[in-house]
Amino acid sequence: MALFSQSALRPGVRKREVFGWAMYDFANSGYTTVVITAVFAAYFVGGIAKGAPWGPFAWTVALSISYAIVMLSMPAIGAWADLHAAKKRVLAIVTAGCVLGTAALAITPRLGGPFAVALAMGLVVVSNTFYSYGESLTGAFLPELATAEGMGKVSGWGWAFGYIGGMLALGLCLAYVLWSQARGLPAAHFVPITMLITAGLYGVAACATFALLPERARPQAAADSRSAWQQLRDTFSQARAYRDFMWLLACTVCYQGGVAVAITLAAIYAEQVIGFVPSETMMLIFVLNIAAALGAFGFGYLQDHIGHRRALSGTLVAWIAVCVIAASVTTKGGFWWAASIAGLAMGSSQSAGRAMTGLLAPPRQLAEFFGLWSFATRLAAIIGPLSYGAITWMTGGNQRVAIISTSALFVAGLLLLLPIDMRRGRAVALREEGAQSDAVPLAVR
């Protein structure tokens, strides 16, 4: 934490609190790395679905259901958490839900037939829903910790910690997989253990967050769930007043749709199209996480220097290059290049998007506006992977067509960045605080 100064933090915020906040990214990233990306996704298609043509589509349907649940419910949950100053309390509940749901996935490889498919899909819906709630809630703490000038640095720290946590979880799982394969044990044996490792690491690491990160918000008024929904409706009705935030949401829907394709289908593409075996896929994702951590950390500083919008646009150009390379290469070496660039772009684009959200969100409605951001990211996570799965199915299993089509999402994201004015948006977000004169620094652009 010594790599950024106290000036990056809001008055009264201690670095140990930022460490506690970043540790949640460390804790939950093992879930996406092991379950959604590297291990369970490929096993679901190849093992539980037995390589059937509908396998990738069934996987994306399960994820889409969970994202739809979050998309419809998270804004209201965020509004309730804001009104009751209960972000930390709700975060503890959803963390327990994701840990238990992940551990329960361990039983699915030992089953067979349609019941195994249905149960696996159901548990993915449950665990990924709780994971997504936690991701949105932890993002809502960011503007309480960092100044406008330091938002990118602190956000980058969180993402970098996340990728380190993802690498640790994947590294432990990879070690067990290699040990099992050396003894001739099948995937049905080692996949359940990787789910337990991931759940255990998530639960243990998250304890640091609950021990070190305080709830700084104060209850705003006596309210019930009905008033939370009313506040949510008011937010949408005020969309014109926060037009830069709304443009960012539209941009997020597009580019995060492409990022969701990389997260949820990278292992499936690597194994089914390029010819990777499971241990090679896990190593690929491990290296991708190293690149993502470097991207999140480095761009966290760069975006505060050159401006958040400019930094994000650069990462979207890199994502377009990734799609083109992945669609055209036929060798494992070529795909390694695409994965490395994707890692750098993934960490930096996600860090920039979260920092921009924190800057453009009104301080009194942080959890609610991060709920709207979660709405956008979950809508993206439905559109991206589901369209990929549909294109693959319609083209007779041609995933190369699907991956090149994904580049259109990043192009659209670039175009939707153009109308955003960060200084104007920050000023609008702060207009009720009476702090425009000293809260809109040159770094916000």
C-alpha positions in Angstrom: 0.0 0.0 0.0 3.0 2.3 0.2 2.9 2.5 -3.6 0.3 5.3 -3.4 0.4 8.2 -1.0 -2.1 9.2 1.6 -3.3 12.0 -0.7 -5.0 9.3 -2.8 -7.3 8.6 0.1 -10.2 10.6 1.5 -9.6 12.4 4.9 -9.6 9.9 7.8 -9.2 6.8 5.6 -6.4 4.6 6.7 -4.4 2.4 4.3 -5.4 -0.7 6.2 -9.0 0.0 5.2 -7.9 0.1 1.6 -6.1 -3.2 2.1 -9.2 -4.7 3.6 -11.3 -3.5 0.7 -8.8 -4.8 -1.9 -8.8 -8.2 -0.1 -12.3 -8.7 -1.2 -11.2 -8.6 -4.8 -8.5 -11.0 -3.8 -11.1 -13.3 -2.2 -13.7 -13.4 -4.9 -11.5 -13.6 -7.9 -10.8 -17.2 -7.4 -14.5 -17.9 -8.2 -14.4 -16.3 -11.6 -11.0 -17.7 -12.4 -11.6 -21.3 -11.4 -15.4 -21.7 -11.8 -16.4 -19.4 -14.6 -13.2 -19.3 -16.7 -10.7 -22.1 -16.3 -12.1 -25.3 -14.7 -15.8 -25.7 -14.3 -16.8 -24.0 -17.6 -14.7 -26.5 -19.6 -15.7 -29.4 -17.5 -19.4 -28.5 -17.8 -19.2 -28.6 -21.6 -16.9 -31.6 -22.0 -17.7 -33.6 -18.9 -21.2 -33.0 -17.6 -22.7 -32.2 -21.1 -20.5 -34.9 -22.7 -19.3 -32.5 -25.4 -22.8 -32.1 -26.9 -23.3 -29.3 -29.4 -25.7 -27.6 -27.0 -23.1 -27.5 -24.2 -21.7 -24.0 -24.7 -25.2 -22.6 -25.1 -26.5 -24.3 -21.9 -23.5 -22.8 -20.0 -24.2 -19.3 -21.3 -27.9 -19.8 -20.5 -27.1 -20.6 -16.8 -24.9 -17.6 -16.5 -27.5 -15.4 -18.3 -30.2 -16.4 -15.8 -28.0 -15.4 -12.9 -27.1 -12.1 -14.5 -30.7 -11.4 -15.3 -31.6 -11.9 -11.6 -28.8 -9.5 -10.5 -29.7 -7.0 -13.2 -33.3 -6.8 -12.0 -32.6 -6.8 -8.2 -29.2 -5.2 -7.5 -30.3 -1.6 -8.0 -33.0 -2.0 -5.3 -30.6 -3.9 -3.0 -28.1 -1.1 -3.5 -30.7 1.6 -2.7 -31.7 -0.3 0.4 -28.1 -0.6 1.5 -27.5 3.1 0.9 -30.6 4.1 2.9 -29.7 1.8 5.8 -25.9 2.2 5.7 -25.8 -1.6 5.4 -23.4 -2.3 2.5 -21.1 -4.4 4.7 -23.9 -6.3 6.3 -25.4 -7.3 2.9 -21.9 -8.1 1.6 -21.4 -10.6 4.4 -24.7 -12.4 3.5 -23.9 -12.6 -0.2 -20.4 -13.8 0.5 -21.7 -16.7 2.5 -24.1 -17.5 -0.3 -21.4 -17.7 -3.0 -19.0 -19.7 -0.8 -21.7 -22.3 -0.1 -22.9 -22.4 -3.7 -19.4 -22.9 -4.9 -18.7 -25.7 -2.5 -21.9 -27.4 -3.5 -20.7 -27.6 -7.1 -18.3 -30.3 -5.9 -21.1 -32.9 -6.0 -22.1 -32.4 -9.7 -19.2 -34.3 -11.3 -20.2 -37.4 -9.3 -23.6 -37.4 -10.8 -24.8 -38.3 -14.3 -27.5 -37.7 -16.8 -29.9 -34.8 -17.2 -30.1 -34.4 -13.4 -26.4 -33.5 -13.3 -26.8 -30.9 -16.0 -29.8 -29.3 -14.3 -28.2 -29.3 -10.9 -24.9 -27.9 -12.2 -26.8 -25.1 -14.0 -28.9 -24.4 -10.9 -25.8 -24.1 -8.6 -24.0 -21.9 -11.2 -27.1 -19.6 -11.2 -27.0 -19.5 -7.3 -23.3 -19.0 -6.8 -22.8 -16.5 -9.7 -25.8 -14.5 -8.5 -24.3 -14.1 -5.0 -20.9 -13.4 -6.5 -22.3 -10.6 -8.7 -24.1 -9.0 -5.7 -20.8 -9.0 -3.8 -18.9 -7.5 -6.8 -21.3 -4.6 -7.0 -21.4 -3.9 -3.2 -17.6 -3.9 -2.9 -17.4 -1.4 -5.7 -19.7 0.9 -3.9 -17.1 1.3 -1.1 -14.5 2.8 -3.5 -15.6 6.4 -3.6 -15.8 6.4 0.2 -12.1 5.5 0.3 -10.4 7.3 -2.6 -10.2 10.9 -3.7 -11.2 11.8 -7.2 -7.4 12.1 -8.1 -6.7 8.7 -6.5 -9.7 6.8 -7.7 -7.8 5.1 -10.6 -4.9 4.1 -8.3 -7.1 2.6 -5.6 -9.4 0.8 -8.1 -6.3 -0.5 -9.9 -5.0 -1.9 -6.5 -8.3 -3.7 -6.0 -8.2 -5.3 -9.5 -4.5 -6.2 -9.1 -5.2 -7.9 -5.7 -8.1 -9.7 -7.4 -5.9 -11.2 -10.1 -3.3 -12.2 -7.5 -6.1 -14.0 -5.6 -7.3 -15.6 -8.8 -3.8 -16.8 -9.5 -3.4 -18.2 -6.1 -6.7 -20.1 -6.3 -5.9 -21.4 -9.8 -2.3 -22.2 -8.8 -3.5 -24.4 -5.9 -6.0 -26.1 -8.2 -3.5 -26.6 -10.9 -1.1 -28.2 -8.5 -3.8 -30.6 -7.4 -4.9 -31.3 -11.0 -1.3 -32.2 -12.1 -0.9 -34.4 -9.0 -4.2 -36.2 -9.9 -3.4 -36.6 -13.6 0.1 -38.0 -12.7 -1.8 -40.8 -10.8 -4.3 -41.4 -13.6 -7.2 -39.9 -11.8 -10.1 -38.6 -14.0 -11.6 -35.1 -14.0 -14.6 -36.3 -12.1 -12.1 -36.8 -9.2 -10.2 -33.6 -9.3 -12.8 -31.1 -10.3 -14.8 -31.4 -7.0 -11.6 -30.7 -5.0 -10.9 -27.6 -7.1 -14.4 -26.3 -6.2 -13.7 -26.9 -2.4 -10.3 -25.2 -2.7 -11.9 -22.2 -4.4 -14.8 -21.9 -1.8 -12.4 -22.2 1.1 -10.0 -19.6 -0.1 -12.9 -17.2 -0.8 -14.3 -17.5 2.7 -11.0 -17.2 4.5 -9.7 -14.3 2.5 -12.9 -12.3 2.8 -12.5 -12.3 6.6 -9.8 -9.7 6.1 -12.4 -7.4 4.5 -14.9 -7.7 7.3 -12.2 -7.2 9.9 -10.6 -4.1 8.3 -13.2 -2.3 6.2 -15.6 -0.1 8.2 -19.1 0.9 7.1 -18.5 4.7 6.7 -22.0 5.5 5.4 -24.7 6.7 7.8 -28.4 5.8 7.5 -30.1 8.5 5.4 -33.7 8.2 6.6 -36.1 5.7 8.1 -37.1 3.7 5.1 -38.4 0.4 3.9 -38.0 -1.7 0.8 -40.8 0.3 -0.8 -38.9 3.6 -0.5 -35.8 1.9 -1.9 -37.7 1.0 -5.0 -39.1 4.6 -5.2 -35.5 6.0 -5.0 -34.5 3.6 -7.8 -37.4 4.9 -9.9 -36.3 8.4 -9.1 -32.8 7.7 -10.3 -34.0 6.6 -13.7 -36.3 9.6 -13.9 -33.2 11.8 -13.3 -31.2 10.3 -16.1 -31.0 13.6 -18.0 -29.3 15.2 -15.0 -26.6 12.4 -15.0 -26.2 12.1 -18.8 -22.4 11.3 -18.7 -23.1 8.5 -16.2 -25.9 7.2 -18.5 -23.5 7.3 -21.5 -21.0 5.3 -19.4 -23.7 2.7 -18.6 -24.4 2.3 -22.4 -20.7 2.0 -23.1 -20.3 -0.5 -20.3 -23.1 -2.7 -21.7 -21.2 -3.0 -25.0 -17.6 -3.4 -23.9 -18.3 -5.5 -20.8 -20.3 -7.8 -23.1 -17.1 -8.6 -24.9 -15.1 -8.9 -21.7 -17.8 -11.4 -20.5 -17.1 -13.5 -23.5 -13.4 -13.7 -22.7 -14.1 -14.6 -19.0 -16.8 -17.2 -19.6 -15.7 -18.9 -22.8 -11.9 -18.6 -23.0 -11.3 -22.1 -21.7 -14.0 -23.6 -23.9 -12.5 -21.9 -27.0 -8.9 -22.9 -26.1 -9.9 -26.6 -25.7 -12.4 -27.0 -28.4 -11.0 -24.8 -31.2 -7.2 -24.5 -30.5 -6.7 -28.0 -28.9 -5.6 -27.2 -25.4 -5.8 -29.9 -22.7 -7.1 -29.0 -19.2 -3.7 -28.5 -17.6 -2.6 -26.3 -20.5 -5.8 -24.3 -20.2 -5.3 -23.7 -16.5 -1.7 -22.6 -17.2 -3.0 -20.2 -19.9 -5.5 -18.7 -17.6 -2.8 -18.4 -14.9 -0.6 -16.4 -17.2 -3.6 -14.3 -18.3 -4.2 -13.4 -14.7 -0.6 -12.2 -14.4 -1.1 -10.0 -17.4 -4.4 -8.8 -16.0 -2.8 -7.9 -12.6 -0.1 -5.9 -14.4 -2.7 -4.2 -16.5 -4.9 -3.3 -13.6 -2.0 -2.0 -11.5 -0.2 -0.1 -14.3 -3.3 1.4 -15.8 -4.5 2.4 -12.3 -1.7 5.0 -12.3 -1.8 5.7 -16.0 -5.5 6.6 -16.1 -5.1 9.1 -13.3 -2.3 10.7 -15.4 -3.8 10.7 -18.9 -7.5 10.6 -18.0 -10.0 7.8 -17.5 -11.8 8.0 -20.8 -8.5 8.0 -22.8 -7.2 5.1 -20.9 -10.4 3.1 -21.4 -10.4 3.8 -25.1 -6.9 2.4 -25.4 -7.9 -0.8 -23.8 -10.9 -1.2 -26.1 -8.6 -1.0 -29.1 -6.5 -3.7 -27.6 -9.6 -5.9 -27.1 -10.5 -5.5 -30.8 -7.0 -6.8 -31.6 -7.5 -9.8 -29.3 -10.7 -10.8 -31.2 -9.0 -10.6 -34.6 -5.9 -12.6 -33.4 -7.9 -15.2 -31.6 -10.2 -15.7 -34.7 -7.3 -16.1 -37.1 -4.6 -18.1 -35.2 -4.4 -21.9 -35.5 -1.6 -22.7 -33.2 -1.3 -22.7 -29.4 1.6 -20.3 -29.6 -0.5 -17.8 -31.5 -3.4 -18.1 -29.0 -1.0 -17.4 -26.2 -0.3 -14.0 -27.7 -4.0 -13.3 -27.9 -4.5 -14.4 -24.3 -1.6 -12.2 -23.0 -3.0 -9.1 -24.7 -6.5 -10.0 -23.4 -5.1 -10.2 -19.8 -3.6 -6.7 -20.0 -6.7 -5.3 -21.6 -9.0 -7.1 -19.1 -7.4 -5.7 -15.9 -7.1 -2.2 -17.3 -10.6 -1.9 -18.8 -12.3 -3.2 -15.7 -10.3 -0.9 -13.4 -11.0 2.1 -15.6 -14.7 1.4 -15.8 -15.1 1.0 -12.0 -13.1 4.2 -11.4 -15.2 6.2 -13.9 -18.4 4.9 -12.2 -17.1 6.1 -8.8 -16.4 9.5 -10.2 -19.7 10.0 -12.0 -21.9 8.6 -9.2 -23.6 11.1 -6.7 -21.9 10.5 -3.3 -25.2 10.1 -1.5 -26.3 7.3 -3.8 -23.1 5.3 -4.2 -24.5 1.8 -3.7 -27.6 2.6 -5.8 -25.5 4.0 -8.7 -23.1 1.0 -8.4 -26.3 -1.1 -8.5 -27.1 0.6 -11.9 -23.5 -0.2 -13.0 -24.1 -3.8 -11.9 -27.3 -3.7 -13.9 -25.3 -2.6 -17.0 -22.5 -5.2 -16.5 -25.0 -8.0 -16.0 -27.0 -7.0 -19.0 -23.6 -7.1 -20.9 -22.9 -10.5 -19.5 -26.2 -11.7 -20.9 -25.8 -10.1 -24.3 -22.1 -11.1 -24.9 -21.9 -14.8 -24.0 -25.5 -15.6 -25.1 -24.9 -14.0 -28.5 -21.6 -15.9 -28.8 -23.4 -19.2 -27.9 -26.2 -18.5 -30.4 -23.8 -17.6 -33.2 -21.8 -20.8 -32.5 -24.9 -22.9 -32.6 -26.3 -21.2 -35.8 -23.0 -21.6 -37.6 -22.7 -25.3 -36.8 -20.2 -24.9 -34.0 -17.9 -22.3 -35.7 -16.6 -20.4 -32.7 -14.2 -18.4 -34.9 -17.1 -16.6 -36.4 -18.5 -16.0 -32.9 -15.2 -14.5 -31.6 -14.7 -12.1 -34.5 -18.3 -11.0 -34.1 -17.5 -10.1 -30.5 -15.2 -7.3 -31.8 -18.3 -5.4 -32.7 -19.1 -5.0 -29.0 -15.8 -3.3 -28.4 -16.2 -1.0 -31.4 -19.6 0.1 -30.1 -18.1 0.7 -26.7 -15.5 3.0 -28.3 -18.2 5.0 -30.1 -20.2 5.4 -26.9 -17.2 6.8 -25.1 -17.1 9.8 -27.4 -20.0 11.9 -25.8 -18.7 11.4 -22.2 -17.2 14.5 -20.5 -15.7 13.4 -17.2 -15.3 16.9 -15.7 -18.9 17.8 -16.5 -20.1 14.5 -15.2 -18.1 14.8 -12.0 -19.5 18.4 -11.4 -23.1 17.2 -11.9 -22.5 14.3 -9.5 -21.2 16.7 -6.8 -23.6 19.6 -7.4 -25.6 18.8 -4.2 -22.4 18.7 -2.2 -21.5 22.3 -2.9 -17.9 21.2 -3.7 -17.5 21.7 -7.4 -14.7 24.2 -7.0 -12.2 21.8 -5.4 -13.6 18.4 -6.3 -13.2 18.4 -10.1 -9.4 18.1 -10.6 -7.6 18.1 -14.0 -7.1 14.4 -13.6 -10.8 13.8 -14.1 -11.0 13.8 -17.8 
